[in-house]
Amino acid sequence: MFFLEKLSNFAILWHMKAVVYLAPARKALRKHRNMAERIMAKIDDYAKNPAAFANATTEFRGRPDKRLKIGDFRVLFVETDNQIIIADIGPRGDIYE
C-alpha cells in the first residue's frame, strides 16, 4: 500500500508495511478488547511511519525482535523489509514471561 501526503508544494510518498498478527497476538487482542482498537491503530501508524515511533520502539540485544510501547501495553514484533510480524501483545508486567 502506498500513501501520498501533500505538504504545501511537496508530496511525500511512502510505503506501508504489511502487518501480520500471529495467534498469541490475536488472542491477546481478544482478551484486552478495551485496548484492542488503540493498539491496532498505533501498530498501523508504526507501519506507515516507523521513524515517528523512534522513542517508543526498542530493539532487544541479541534478538531480531523489537518492542513497541503503547501506554501500559507492550507489542513484541519482528520487522522485515516489507512486513511487521506481531508476535505477542500484553501488559508490560506480563509480556516478558
N, C-alpha and C positions, 0 to 999 in steps of 0.2 A: 504494500500500500504506500502510496506517496502522498505527501501533504504539501500544500503550497500556502505560504503565508506572505502576505504583502505588507511590507513596512515602507511607508512613504513611496518612494520611486523604486525601491528594491524588492525583488521577490526572492524568497528563500525556499529552496526545495530540499526536503529531507525524506529519508526512507524510514518507515516504521517497521520494527522487527515483529515477527510473529510471536505470539505468546502462547505457550503450551503449558497446561496445568496437569501435573501428574496426580495420581489417585490420592495420595495423602493431602495434597493441597486442596483438591476438590472437596474432600471430606472435612477439612478444617473450615472451608468457606461455608459449608452447610451447618457446621457446629456453631460458628460465630456469625450467624445471619445478620445480626445487628450491625456488624462492621464490614460485611462482605462487599457491599456496594462501594464503600470508601476505599477499601483495599484494592479492589479491581480497578477503580478509577485511577489510583496512584500508580499501579502497575502499568496501565495503558499510557499514562503520562510519561513514565520512565521509558517505555518502549518508543515513544515519539521523540523524546529528547533526554537521553541519559545524562548529558552534561549539567542539566538543571538540578539533578539529584546527587551531585558530587559529594555534598556534605552528609547526605543520608545513606550513602552506599559505602560498604566496607568489603574489601577482599580478604578472605581468610588466608593465613600463611600456610603454604604447603598444600593447598587445596584449590581446585579450579572454581569453586562456588563463591558466591557473594551474598551479602546480607543487605536488605533494604529495610530501613526503619520507617514505620508508619504508626505514629502515636506509640501506644504500648505494645504494638504488634511487630513481629519481625517476619520478613519474607526471605526464605532461602532459595536461591536460584543459580542456574548456570547460564552464562551468556555466550552465545556463539556469534558468528558473523551475521546470521540472518534470523536467529531465534533467541527467545528468552524462555528457558525451561524452568518453571516454578516447581521446586521440589517439595517444599513444605511451608506452611503458614501457621503462626501461633503467637500466643502471648509471650513477651520477652523472657519470662522466667522459665517457661516450659519447653520452648522450641529447641533448646540445645541438648535435651536428654535423649 
